[in-house]
Amino acid sequence: MHYDTILQLKSTAAEGLTSGSVFAQLTQKLMKTTKTGKPYMELTFADATDNVVIKVWDNAPWNAACRALNEGEALQVTADWQCTAYGIEASQMDFRPLNPAEEEILLSGGAELTARHEVDWQSILAFIEEMRDPRLAALCRSLVEAHEVRFRRAAAARGMHHARRGGLVEHTAGVMKAAAAICSAYPHVNRDLVMAGALFHDCGKMWETGCPEQGFGVEYNEIGELMGHISIGIEVVNSLWKNICTAEQRAEWKPLQPATEQVRLHLLHLIASHHGVLEFGSPVVPKTPEALVLHHADNIDAKMEMFRSAYETSAALSPTIRERKFGLGGNAVLPLASFNVGE
């Protein structure tokens, strides 16, 4: 059978051995060796929904076919697939190049995913338009105007959550929704600052985990590797702030309270502290209510995505329990259904 997406394939494989094909792009091919010196090949295939990493041993009959593949190729990958304790494993692998029409289907991600990403993007724009502080609103508009294309195709991570093309839009929209809900419970919190922080907190991922124009691989580059997305995000804010703070604009904003420089400083703190603890990469811990709200909104959205992924792709340990997803505290138990009076 043919699977529409890698996510669908992984979901089916989690239930047991399955045979079939899927359209995917080979985003990475690495030659590795085990601790005992045994050589193997590691292939990463991706589409708009997810990625799958496959180990190919040197003595596998399909090893020669795998060696002939090139990174960036759009392929139909056919195999016997199975979910194990080590992830998805594939055997009896075979490949063929996609024709132009099939490649277009692969790159588009399909109508449903495209529509969902557009809804997320429009929700981000709507949150920006609700901002009352003209300085934060102008800064947020300048980000989406300058970097929309790069923002909409970036992943939000390499593996933990939303680790796919378009994942940054999904995650940012989710964080803004969660942050808005928390702010409604605590009206003394500076909502505009929190929402701007939600938009900018992972904007550095546009470079750290960006995807190419015609592909799904999360690219490595020196900027992302040497700086990290938090440092890059701070640079982005300062650069955009400098552009919007013309002499005329500074004069117009001078009477506003809190002072414009304080607004910038507090926004930078939200970006710097959003991981919550020093050991997770933040140079400082949250020291304001707004920073704490953003940290928890970010964490909530990431964890919800991990649960979703575990329910859809992790091996079933029982009818209601799925194998632990890295990042969660334990195995994922299916949630209690909402109360329904019924008939």
N, C-alpha and C positions, 0 to 999 in steps of 0.2 A: 504494500500500500504506500501511498505518498502522504507525507505529513506536510501541512501547510507552513508550519514554523518549527524552529528548534525547540521552542517552549512546549509545543504540542508533542513533539517527539519525546522530550524528557519526561513529560507527564505520563505518557503511555509506558515508557520504559521503566518508570518507577513502580509500575504494577506487575512487571515481569518481562521476560524475553520477548522482543518484538522485532519483526523484520520489515524493512521498508526504506524509502528514500526521502530526502529533504533537500531543498535548494539552500545553498550556503556559500559563503565566501571563505576561502582559506586566508585567514588574517595573519597567521604566524606558523612557521615550520622551524623547529629547533632540533638539533642533534644533541642527545644527552647520553650520559652513562649512569648506571646505578652505583651504589656505594661499593659494590663488588666488581665494578668495571664492565658490566654488561651493557652494550650499546642499545639505544632505542631512539625512536623518533617521537617528538611531541607535536601534534597537529592541533591548531585551534581553528575551529569553524564558527562562523558567526552569521547571524541575520539581524533583522531589526528588533527581534524579541529577546534574544539571548545568545549565549555562545556555549560551545561544548569543546572540551579538551580531551583528545584521544591519544593514548600511547600506542605506538606501533613497534613491536619487537623485531629484532633483526632477522629472526627465523620465520616471521609470518609470511605466508604465501603472497600476501598483498603488499609486502614491503616495497617491492620494485615499483609498483604503481604509485605508491605514496611518495617515493623518492623523485618521481618524475613531475610531481606537482610543483607549482610556483606560487609564492605568496601573492595574494590579490586576485587569484583566479576565482571566477564564479562557476560553481559546480553543482551537479546533482550527485549527492553522496548516498550510496546505497550500502546497507550493512545489516547485520543482526545486532541489535542494540540491547544492552542490559544495564540496569542500575545496580551497582555494587557498593561495598563500603568505601571504595576508592573513587567513586563517581561513576559517570557513564563509561561503559566499555563497549567497543565495537569490534566485530569480527566479520569475516567474509566480505571485506570492503571492496567496493568498486566505484568508479567515477566516470563522469562524462561532462564535457563543457556545456554550459547553458547557451542556448541560442539568444539573440538580442532581445526577443520578446520575453523570454524567461528571466533574463538578467534584469530587465526593467521591472518585472514583478518583484524580484528579490530586493532590489534597491529601494523601491517605493515603500516596502513594508506592508502594503495592502491598504485598502480604503478604510478599514476599521481603525487600524493603528494611526493612520494619518489624521483621521477625524478626531481621535482621542488626544493626540498631541496638539491639534489646533484648539481644542477646548481648553487644554491646560495653558496654552500660550495666551489665549484671550482672558483667562482668569487672572493671569499675572498682570496683563495690561489694565484690567479693571481695578485691581488692588492699587496700582500706581495712580490711577485717576481719582481714587478716593482720598488720597493724601491731602491734608490741609496745609502742611508745612511746605511752602513754595520751594524751599531750597532742596529738601529731600525729593520732592516730586520732580524737580528739574534734573537732579542727579540721576534718578531712576530712569527717566525718559531718555537721558543721554546714553545710558548703558544699552537699552534695548534698540535705540536708533543706530548706534555705532556697531553693535556686535550681534544683531539678531541672528544672522546666518550661522555664525560660529556657535552661539549659545544654543540654538535649536538642534544642532547635530551632535553636541558633546554628550559624553556619558557622565554620570554623577560619581562613578567609582570604577575601579578595575575588577572588583569581585564581590564586595560586601553587599551592595544594594544598588539598584538602578544602573547596573553595569552594562549598559548598552547604548547604542546611538539613540539620542533623544531622551536619555535618562535624566539629564540635567533639568530639562523642562518639566518632566514628570515630578522629580523630587522638589524642585523649587516651588512649583504650584502647590504641592502637598504641604511643604513647610509653611508657606504663606497662609494656607487655609487653617492649619493647626495653630499657627501663631495668632491669627485673627480670632479664633475661638477662645484661646487663653486670654487674650486682651479683653474680650467682652466680659470675662469673669473678674478681671482686675482692672477696672476703668481708670485707676490712677496711673497705670503704666503708659508710657509714651508710645502710643500705637504706631504713629508714623515712623518713629525710629526703629521699632521692632520690624515693621514690614519692609523698610529699606534694608535692614540687616538680613532679613530672610531672602531678599532678592540678591544681595551681594555676597552672602556668606560663602557660597561655593563658586562664585563667578570665576575664580582662578582655575577651576576645572576646565574652562574653555581651552586652556593651554596644557594643563597637567593631564587631562584625560579626554582630549579632543579626538574627534573622528575625522577621517579624510572626506573630501567632498563625495567621492564615489566608493565609499567603503564603510565597513563596520568595525574595523580594528581600532582599539584604543591605542593611539600612537604614543611612543616615547619620544621625548625631546629634552634638550639640555635645560630649557627654561623651567619646565615642569619638574625635572629631576633635581636641579640645583636650588630652586627657590621654594617649590611646594605651593599648593593652591592658596594657603592662608597669606603667605607673603605676596603672592601675585595679586590676590584680591585687594590687599592694602595699597599696592601700587596702582591698581586700576581705579580705586576710589580717588586717590590723590591726583592722578592724571586727569580724570574727568572733572573733578572739583576745580582744578586749575582752569580748565577750559570754560566752565560755566561761570566762574567768579571773575567776570570782567570788571573793570573799574566802575562802569555804569551799574552793573548788577550789585556790586558790593555797596555802593551808595544807597541803592533801593532797599537792600536788606539790612542796612545798619540799624534801623530802629527796632528790628524784630528781636523777640526774646523767645527762647534762650539765644545767646549770641551765636553768630554763624560759625565761628571757630570751635565753639563748644559742641555744636551739632556734628561737625566733622569728626572731632576727637571721639565722641561717644559712638559714632558709627564705626570708626576704626576699631574701637574696643570690642564691639559686637563680633566683628569678623575675626579678630585675634583670639577671642575666648570661646568661640562657638563649639569647640570640641569638649569643653567643660573641664578637662583636667590636663595637667602638663604632660603626662605620659602618653596621651593620645595626640600630641602634636601642637596643642595651643601654647603660645608663649606666656600667656597669662590665664588665670581662671576668671569666670564671670564675677564681676564686682559691682554690677548694677542690676536692678530688677529686669530691665530690658534684655540684658545679656543672658540672664538666667532663663527667661522665657524663650529666647531664640535657641539656646542650647537644647532645651527640652523639646521644643517643636521639631528641631532637626533630628533629634534622637528618636522621637515618636514616629516620624515619617519613615526613617530608615528601618526601624524595627518592624513596622507594619509591612513594609516591602519584603523583609526577610521572612516573616510569617507567610505572606502570600506565596513566596517562592517555595517555601518548605511544603506547604499544602499541595502545590501543583507539581513539584518535581522530586521531592525527597522520597526515599523508599518507605513503604508502609510497614511499621512494626506491629501494628494491630489495626482493626477497622477505624480507630479514632486517633491513633498516634503515628506521627511521621518522624523520621530520623532527624536528629538535630542539624540545624543549619548553622554554619560558622557565624558567630556574632550574636546568636541567641544563647540564653542561659542553660537551655536543656532541650530535650525533644519537644517538638511542636505538637500540641494536643488540639484537635479540632475544636473550634469555639462552640459554645452553647447557642443553639438557634434562638432567635428573638421570640418572645411570647406571642402566640397567635391564638385568638379565641376560637377560630375556625367556625364551623357551622353549628 
